[in-house]
Structures are given as C-alpha cells and as structure tokens.
Amino acid sequence: MAMAEHLVPGIQYHDETLNKNAQEKYVLSIQFSLDGFSFLFLDAERKKFTGLETYTFKNVESDIRFCKLLDAFFEENPWLSGPFKDVLVIYETRKSTLVPEPLYDETEKSLFLKFNHAVSSYEQVLSNYLPNIDAYQVYALPDCLKYRLDKIFRKKTILHHSVPLVESVFINYKNQHLDNTLFLNVRNNQIDIIAYHHDGLKFFNSFYAPAPEDVVYYLLFVMEQLGYNPEEVQLLLMGNIKKFSKYYELIYDYVRDIQFEMRTQVFNYSYVFDNVPGHFYYTLFNSHILQV
C-alpha cells in the first residue's frame, strides 16, 4: 500500500518586524525542489532579511503530486500570494545545461537541453542569462509548476538554482586567486561543484549524491578531472552540511583545507539568524545578488 504524501513544516524564523499584512514591503524568495521548498523574506527598504520558513515533502515522487500539495499549501496560506514588491523563484533541477552566450540561440534552447537530457512533453524549457560568466543556463520546468506560479504570482522572476549560486561566488570572489579552490554546495541528496580560474568559470555541475560516500566520490572525481591535488586544494562549503557531521568528516579524510562560506555582506540580517550557520541556505540568501 502506497504511503500518503504529506507536507512537514521545518524551521521558522520570523523577526518581530515582519508584517504579513504589508507584503508590498518585501521581496519574497522561494526555492523549490521535489523534496520541499523554502521561503525567505527581504525587507526591501532596509535590505534586511527578516524571515525564513522551510517545508519538506514526504513520499512525493511526481511533479503532479508535488503541484497538488502546493495548491493545498497556498490555499491555507493566502498571504504568501502577495502582492509582494518582487518575487524570486528558484527551481532546483539537474536537468540543465550551460551554453556560452556566443553559441546561444533563444529559438533553439530546447535543442541545447535535449542534447544532454530527456525532456518530456509535460515540461517547459526556460533559460537564464548569467552576466558574470557570459552564458545561459537552459533548464526544464514542469508545466504544472509553471502554471501555478503564473497563477499565484503576477510579478516574478524564475531562476535555475545555479544562477544565484554561480553568480554570487563570482561576485563575492571577484579579482581573487581561485585557481586552486573548489566550491561545494550540499543540497538534499544533491550537490553542486564549482571551480573558477583567473579567466572565469572553469567547471560547474550538479550530481545526485544521497550518501556521504557519493559526495566524496564526485568531489574526488572532479578534482582528478581538473588536475587538482586533494592535499593542496582549498574547499569552500555551503548549503546543508554541518561541521563534524559524517559528510564533513569523510571529506576531511581527503581534503584538509576546508572552510565554510559566509553570508554576503551586501545585505543585513535579523538577529533571528544569529544561530543559523552562515553557509546554510546559501543559494536562497544570494538569490537577490544580481539585483543589488
């Protein structure tokens, strides 16, 4: 007998100044994956983050079931429909491909994606321009999710999760020597690995890595492909990884120069985030960085 799908609330941080009746003051960022979603609230006038909520989906194995649970959630939380000053939607998927701007053709974006991935008739192909690496990220978004986003939010920007991730790393480390540095972003059962050199982006890819051993495997594989020595490389961690966790300890067996990424200082942060490690929710906190 199949187990019922359901939504599990996670953490909730709200500054006392967060006013649910004044949505027009805030920029809402939402990060979606089939595992769940997170909301982040930015007070636009003060450039200050004042709230964060996370939710996990259990036993959701299809886009359709995911979308139906979203329907129920927004019906129960109508204030999240806005009207916000702006809405940034971040969608997590490995079904994506980077295309250098000189090669990109908007009318052929589906062909770029289909060259590397199977795209169903129930998906739309979208693209985002990454100005700091002069490339387009082409990716697939389920029809049912696009339909609901269009219905719920009149004003919004949809981004592949790599856009704030890659762009923020470039902006925060611009003009720094990164030729022997790797960035590892840990998500639920997924990881992203980024490498820069003095000329720009050297490597980006996402991998399915449900276990610590998978994370180490892909990390060492990328290092080998790039010619990096694990004993000499600097590794910067962001996302859902804690110090002294099994993930961290296994990585440390191979890489000794490990640091945790910190939040960008472009924004202000409420005291409610004081106990949240600075590298947690990195993509979500940097979703606004191109708008600064």
C-alpha beads as a LAMMPS data file, in Angstrom:
LAMMPS data file: protein, C-alpha beads

292 atoms
291 bonds

1 atom types
1 bond types

-500.0 500.0 xlo xhi
-500.0 500.0 ylo yhi
-500.0 500.0 zlo zhi

Masses

1 110.0

Atoms # bond

1 1 1 0.000 0.000 0.000
2 1 1 1.427 3.376 -1.033
3 1 1 2.198 5.843 1.733
4 1 1 0.283 9.115 1.665
5 1 1 2.043 12.261 0.522
6 1 1 2.233 14.989 3.106
7 1 1 3.959 18.243 3.989
8 1 1 6.180 18.556 7.056
9 1 1 6.966 22.036 8.439
10 1 1 10.639 22.609 9.141
11 1 1 12.293 25.631 10.714
12 1 1 10.626 29.012 11.039
13 1 1 12.446 32.243 11.861
14 1 1 10.424 35.449 11.999
15 1 1 11.688 38.858 13.076
16 1 1 9.026 40.704 15.061
17 1 1 9.068 43.434 12.387
18 1 1 7.877 41.000 9.682
19 1 1 4.397 42.245 8.774
20 1 1 2.259 39.711 6.920
21 1 1 -0.228 42.458 6.068
22 1 1 2.337 44.623 4.263
23 1 1 3.625 42.252 1.590
24 1 1 4.437 45.159 -0.720
25 1 1 7.404 45.987 1.543
26 1 1 9.106 42.662 0.930
27 1 1 10.885 40.680 -1.730
28 1 1 9.861 37.045 -1.436
29 1 1 12.329 34.336 -2.466
30 1 1 11.130 30.746 -2.867
31 1 1 13.349 27.761 -3.516
32 1 1 11.603 24.647 -4.863
33 1 1 12.608 21.028 -5.265
34 1 1 10.615 17.793 -5.203
35 1 1 11.848 17.386 -1.606
36 1 1 10.183 20.591 -0.457
37 1 1 10.582 24.343 -0.512
38 1 1 11.804 27.336 1.490
39 1 1 10.650 30.952 1.785
40 1 1 12.872 33.929 2.551
41 1 1 11.668 37.482 3.227
42 1 1 13.741 40.568 2.469
43 1 1 12.696 43.984 3.748
44 1 1 13.451 45.876 0.536
45 1 1 13.856 49.330 2.079
46 1 1 16.292 48.203 4.786
47 1 1 17.914 45.461 2.656
48 1 1 17.392 43.234 5.656
49 1 1 16.340 39.593 5.792
50 1 1 13.590 39.217 8.380
51 1 1 12.080 35.758 7.956
52 1 1 12.682 32.201 6.774
53 1 1 10.426 29.141 6.582
54 1 1 11.178 25.641 5.325
55 1 1 8.917 22.708 4.441
56 1 1 9.646 19.116 3.439
57 1 1 7.521 16.892 1.225
58 1 1 7.278 13.224 2.208
59 1 1 6.593 10.453 -0.309
60 1 1 6.256 12.821 -3.255
61 1 1 7.521 11.062 -6.348
62 1 1 5.981 13.028 -9.202
63 1 1 5.617 16.612 -10.357
64 1 1 1.825 16.300 -10.343
65 1 1 1.658 15.248 -6.698
66 1 1 4.146 17.986 -5.822
67 1 1 1.955 20.596 -7.517
68 1 1 -1.228 19.376 -5.821
69 1 1 0.394 19.693 -2.419
70 1 1 1.465 23.212 -3.370
71 1 1 -2.151 24.047 -4.186
72 1 1 -3.230 22.958 -0.724
73 1 1 -0.402 24.872 0.930
74 1 1 -1.175 28.192 -0.773
75 1 1 -4.879 27.786 -0.071
76 1 1 -4.024 27.501 3.620
77 1 1 -1.538 30.423 3.458
78 1 1 -3.154 33.025 1.175
79 1 1 -0.919 35.842 2.447
80 1 1 2.019 34.221 0.632
81 1 1 0.366 35.027 -2.689
82 1 1 1.291 38.689 -2.274
83 1 1 1.218 41.317 -3.579
84 1 1 4.964 41.417 -2.823
85 1 1 7.347 44.060 -4.086
86 1 1 9.008 41.306 -6.077
87 1 1 9.130 37.507 -6.138
88 1 1 12.174 35.384 -6.974
89 1 1 11.507 31.727 -7.679
90 1 1 14.476 29.339 -7.548
91 1 1 13.962 25.897 -9.033
92 1 1 16.344 23.029 -8.310
93 1 1 16.956 20.536 -11.094
94 1 1 19.884 18.655 -12.598
95 1 1 18.083 18.728 -15.944
96 1 1 20.038 21.741 -17.161
97 1 1 22.941 22.731 -19.375
98 1 1 25.167 25.806 -19.603
99 1 1 25.530 27.375 -23.049
100 1 1 28.143 30.089 -23.778
101 1 1 26.492 33.295 -24.973
102 1 1 28.191 33.294 -28.431
103 1 1 26.649 29.878 -29.144
104 1 1 23.231 30.545 -27.650
105 1 1 20.098 30.891 -29.757
106 1 1 16.820 31.522 -27.912
107 1 1 14.803 29.737 -30.586
108 1 1 16.956 26.619 -30.216
109 1 1 17.137 26.395 -26.425
110 1 1 15.125 23.163 -26.337
111 1 1 17.644 21.529 -28.635
112 1 1 20.518 22.547 -26.353
113 1 1 18.805 20.892 -23.390
114 1 1 17.680 17.789 -25.295
115 1 1 21.250 17.193 -26.381
116 1 1 22.082 16.303 -22.758
117 1 1 18.736 15.406 -21.168
118 1 1 15.405 13.779 -21.927
119 1 1 12.698 16.463 -21.901
120 1 1 9.085 15.339 -21.626
121 1 1 6.058 16.937 -23.252
122 1 1 4.958 17.963 -19.741
123 1 1 7.939 20.254 -19.236
124 1 1 8.789 23.750 -20.437
125 1 1 12.301 24.805 -21.332
126 1 1 13.442 28.082 -19.754
127 1 1 16.737 29.931 -19.724
128 1 1 18.544 32.472 -17.542
129 1 1 21.452 34.684 -18.521
130 1 1 24.457 34.724 -16.177
131 1 1 26.216 38.026 -16.935
132 1 1 29.407 37.371 -14.992
133 1 1 30.228 34.225 -16.953
134 1 1 28.530 35.342 -20.194
135 1 1 26.468 32.178 -20.535
136 1 1 22.883 30.923 -20.440
137 1 1 21.604 28.235 -18.124
138 1 1 18.948 26.246 -20.001
139 1 1 16.680 24.013 -17.896
140 1 1 13.353 22.204 -17.729
141 1 1 10.456 23.266 -15.511
142 1 1 7.323 21.116 -15.026
143 1 1 4.242 22.530 -16.755
144 1 1 2.160 22.151 -13.617
145 1 1 4.587 24.243 -11.565
146 1 1 4.872 26.963 -14.227
147 1 1 1.069 27.143 -14.412
148 1 1 0.740 27.553 -10.643
149 1 1 3.494 30.132 -10.411
150 1 1 1.828 32.184 -13.152
151 1 1 -1.497 31.909 -11.336
152 1 1 -0.177 32.793 -7.875
153 1 1 2.386 35.488 -8.699
154 1 1 1.774 38.123 -11.346
155 1 1 5.226 39.614 -10.893
156 1 1 8.085 37.140 -10.538
157 1 1 11.458 36.037 -11.832
158 1 1 12.176 32.330 -12.238
159 1 1 15.791 31.232 -11.804
160 1 1 17.580 27.932 -12.046
161 1 1 19.282 27.275 -8.704
162 1 1 22.723 27.561 -10.303
163 1 1 22.198 31.223 -11.207
164 1 1 22.441 32.777 -7.707
165 1 1 24.972 30.116 -6.731
166 1 1 27.440 30.687 -9.568
167 1 1 26.911 34.436 -9.830
168 1 1 27.305 35.047 -6.086
169 1 1 30.575 33.124 -5.966
170 1 1 31.885 35.181 -8.874
171 1 1 30.753 38.484 -7.350
172 1 1 31.969 37.709 -3.827
173 1 1 35.381 36.466 -5.005
174 1 1 35.968 38.744 -7.971
175 1 1 39.663 39.562 -8.560
176 1 1 40.781 36.897 -6.089
177 1 1 43.094 33.999 -6.924
178 1 1 40.901 30.884 -7.056
179 1 1 42.930 28.622 -9.332
180 1 1 43.269 26.000 -6.607
181 1 1 39.848 26.416 -4.985
182 1 1 36.643 24.385 -5.221
183 1 1 33.161 25.330 -4.013
184 1 1 30.854 22.549 -2.831
185 1 1 27.150 23.268 -2.314
186 1 1 25.287 20.498 -0.478
187 1 1 21.537 20.148 -1.012
188 1 1 19.098 17.355 -0.148
189 1 1 20.545 14.308 -1.936
190 1 1 22.239 16.633 -4.437
191 1 1 25.494 18.565 -4.663
192 1 1 26.884 21.310 -6.878
193 1 1 30.600 21.727 -7.548
194 1 1 32.086 24.970 -8.879
195 1 1 35.622 25.818 -9.948
196 1 1 36.915 29.174 -11.166
197 1 1 40.231 30.188 -12.633
198 1 1 41.614 33.630 -13.421
199 1 1 39.690 33.770 -16.719
200 1 1 36.284 32.873 -15.257
201 1 1 34.222 29.740 -14.713
202 1 1 36.231 26.549 -15.131
203 1 1 33.693 23.943 -14.012
204 1 1 30.100 23.642 -12.825
205 1 1 27.970 20.557 -12.475
206 1 1 25.332 19.021 -10.230
207 1 1 25.318 15.409 -9.038
208 1 1 22.905 13.064 -7.320
209 1 1 24.670 12.254 -4.051
210 1 1 22.350 10.769 -1.410
211 1 1 25.166 9.469 0.818
212 1 1 28.434 10.931 2.169
213 1 1 30.379 8.398 0.105
214 1 1 28.711 9.750 -3.054
215 1 1 29.730 13.292 -2.177
216 1 1 33.361 12.268 -1.728
217 1 1 33.313 10.193 -4.911
218 1 1 32.157 13.074 -7.099
219 1 1 34.380 15.568 -5.314
220 1 1 37.491 13.468 -5.926
221 1 1 36.371 12.707 -9.482
222 1 1 36.103 16.420 -10.286
223 1 1 39.484 17.113 -8.687
224 1 1 41.054 14.389 -10.816
225 1 1 39.467 15.777 -13.984
226 1 1 40.682 19.286 -13.183
227 1 1 44.154 18.158 -12.128
228 1 1 43.731 19.326 -8.509
229 1 1 45.678 17.730 -5.660
230 1 1 43.282 16.994 -2.745
231 1 1 46.124 17.712 -0.304
232 1 1 46.609 21.200 -1.743
233 1 1 43.137 22.308 -2.827
234 1 1 41.083 24.768 -0.786
235 1 1 37.463 23.623 -0.385
236 1 1 34.715 26.092 0.479
237 1 1 31.475 24.540 1.728
238 1 1 27.959 25.927 1.583
239 1 1 24.469 24.514 1.967
240 1 1 23.147 21.754 4.212
241 1 1 26.347 20.447 5.739
242 1 1 27.386 20.724 9.368
243 1 1 30.862 20.701 10.803
244 1 1 31.747 17.352 12.389
245 1 1 28.884 15.651 10.568
246 1 1 29.541 12.349 8.764
247 1 1 29.678 14.288 5.475
248 1 1 32.281 16.704 6.791
249 1 1 34.406 14.039 8.487
250 1 1 34.537 11.856 5.375
251 1 1 35.507 14.808 3.176
252 1 1 38.182 15.768 5.711
253 1 1 39.789 12.345 5.261
254 1 1 40.828 13.527 1.788
255 1 1 40.788 17.340 1.886
256 1 1 42.304 19.153 4.862
257 1 1 41.904 22.797 3.831
258 1 1 38.148 23.151 4.383
259 1 1 36.358 26.382 5.124
260 1 1 32.689 27.294 5.422
261 1 1 31.312 30.041 3.234
262 1 1 29.807 33.074 4.970
263 1 1 26.865 35.255 4.084
264 1 1 27.433 38.136 1.717
265 1 1 27.761 41.496 3.448
266 1 1 25.703 43.250 0.776
267 1 1 22.595 42.648 2.914
268 1 1 21.614 42.959 6.568
269 1 1 20.366 40.064 8.657
270 1 1 17.915 39.940 11.542
271 1 1 19.120 38.644 14.892
272 1 1 16.830 35.625 14.358
273 1 1 19.504 34.226 12.034
274 1 1 22.306 34.518 14.598
275 1 1 22.162 30.789 15.334
276 1 1 21.886 29.755 11.682
277 1 1 25.331 28.890 10.241
278 1 1 26.354 31.429 7.613
279 1 1 26.737 28.796 4.881
280 1 1 23.209 27.386 5.327
281 1 1 20.599 28.338 2.692
282 1 1 23.389 29.928 0.666
283 1 1 21.537 29.914 -2.655
284 1 1 18.382 31.343 -1.135
285 1 1 20.203 34.171 0.666
286 1 1 22.049 35.053 -2.539
287 1 1 19.044 34.978 -4.860
288 1 1 18.923 38.801 -4.785
289 1 1 22.584 39.438 -5.502
290 1 1 22.109 40.316 -9.178
291 1 1 19.532 42.941 -8.235
292 1 1 21.747 44.889 -5.848

Bonds

1 1 1 2
2 1 2 3
3 1 3 4
4 1 4 5
5 1 5 6
6 1 6 7
7 1 7 8
8 1 8 9
9 1 9 10
10 1 10 11
11 1 11 12
12 1 12 13
13 1 13 14
14 1 14 15
15 1 15 16
16 1 16 17
17 1 17 18
18 1 18 19
19 1 19 20
20 1 20 21
21 1 21 22
22 1 22 23
23 1 23 24
24 1 24 25
25 1 25 26
26 1 26 27
27 1 27 28
28 1 28 29
29 1 29 30
30 1 30 31
31 1 31 32
32 1 32 33
33 1 33 34
34 1 34 35
35 1 35 36
36 1 36 37
37 1 37 38
38 1 38 39
39 1 39 40
40 1 40 41
41 1 41 42
42 1 42 43
43 1 43 44
44 1 44 45
45 1 45 46
46 1 46 47
47 1 47 48
48 1 48 49
49 1 49 50
50 1 50 51
51 1 51 52
52 1 52 53
53 1 53 54
54 1 54 55
55 1 55 56
56 1 56 57
57 1 57 58
58 1 58 59
59 1 59 60
60 1 60 61
61 1 61 62
62 1 62 63
63 1 63 64
64 1 64 65
65 1 65 66
66 1 66 67
67 1 67 68
68 1 68 69
69 1 69 70
70 1 70 71
71 1 71 72
72 1 72 73
73 1 73 74
74 1 74 75
75 1 75 76
76 1 76 77
77 1 77 78
78 1 78 79
79 1 79 80
80 1 80 81
81 1 81 82
82 1 82 83
83 1 83 84
84 1 84 85
85 1 85 86
86 1 86 87
87 1 87 88
88 1 88 89
89 1 89 90
90 1 90 91
91 1 91 92
92 1 92 93
93 1 93 94
94 1 94 95
95 1 95 96
96 1 96 97
97 1 97 98
98 1 98 99
99 1 99 100
100 1 100 101
101 1 101 102
102 1 102 103
103 1 103 104
104 1 104 105
105 1 105 106
106 1 106 107
107 1 107 108
108 1 108 109
109 1 109 110
110 1 110 111
111 1 111 112
112 1 112 113
113 1 113 114
114 1 114 115
115 1 115 116
116 1 116 117
117 1 117 118
118 1 118 119
119 1 119 120
120 1 120 121
121 1 121 122
122 1 122 123
123 1 123 124
124 1 124 125
125 1 125 126
126 1 126 127
127 1 127 128
128 1 128 129
129 1 129 130
130 1 130 131
131 1 131 132
132 1 132 133
133 1 133 134
134 1 134 135
135 1 135 136
136 1 136 137
137 1 137 138
138 1 138 139
139 1 139 140
140 1 140 141
141 1 141 142
142 1 142 143
143 1 143 144
144 1 144 145
145 1 145 146
146 1 146 147
147 1 147 148
148 1 148 149
149 1 149 150
150 1 150 151
151 1 151 152
152 1 152 153
153 1 153 154
154 1 154 155
155 1 155 156
156 1 156 157
157 1 157 158
158 1 158 159
159 1 159 160
160 1 160 161
161 1 161 162
162 1 162 163
163 1 163 164
164 1 164 165
165 1 165 166
166 1 166 167
167 1 167 168
168 1 168 169
169 1 169 170
170 1 170 171
171 1 171 172
172 1 172 173
173 1 173 174
174 1 174 175
175 1 175 176
176 1 176 177
177 1 177 178
178 1 178 179
179 1 179 180
180 1 180 181
181 1 181 182
182 1 182 183
183 1 183 184
184 1 184 185
185 1 185 186
186 1 186 187
187 1 187 188
188 1 188 189
189 1 189 190
190 1 190 191
191 1 191 192
192 1 192 193
193 1 193 194
194 1 194 195
195 1 195 196
196 1 196 197
197 1 197 198
198 1 198 199
199 1 199 200
200 1 200 201
201 1 201 202
202 1 202 203
203 1 203 204
204 1 204 205
205 1 205 206
206 1 206 207
207 1 207 208
208 1 208 209
209 1 209 210
210 1 210 211
211 1 211 212
212 1 212 213
213 1 213 214
214 1 214 215
215 1 215 216
216 1 216 217
217 1 217 218
218 1 218 219
219 1 219 220
220 1 220 221
221 1 221 222
222 1 222 223
223 1 223 224
224 1 224 225
225 1 225 226
226 1 226 227
227 1 227 228
228 1 228 229
229 1 229 230
230 1 230 231
231 1 231 232
232 1 232 233
233 1 233 234
234 1 234 235
235 1 235 236
236 1 236 237
237 1 237 238
238 1 238 239
239 1 239 240
240 1 240 241
241 1 241 242
242 1 242 243
243 1 243 244
244 1 244 245
245 1 245 246
246 1 246 247
247 1 247 248
248 1 248 249
249 1 249 250
250 1 250 251
251 1 251 252
252 1 252 253
253 1 253 254
254 1 254 255
255 1 255 256
256 1 256 257
257 1 257 258
258 1 258 259
259 1 259 260
260 1 260 261
261 1 261 262
262 1 262 263
263 1 263 264
264 1 264 265
265 1 265 266
266 1 266 267
267 1 267 268
268 1 268 269
269 1 269 270
270 1 270 271
271 1 271 272
272 1 272 273
273 1 273 274
274 1 274 275
275 1 275 276
276 1 276 277
277 1 277 278
278 1 278 279
279 1 279 280
280 1 280 281
281 1 281 282
282 1 282 283
283 1 283 284
284 1 284 285
285 1 285 286
286 1 286 287
287 1 287 288
288 1 288 289
289 1 289 290
290 1 290 291
291 1 291 292
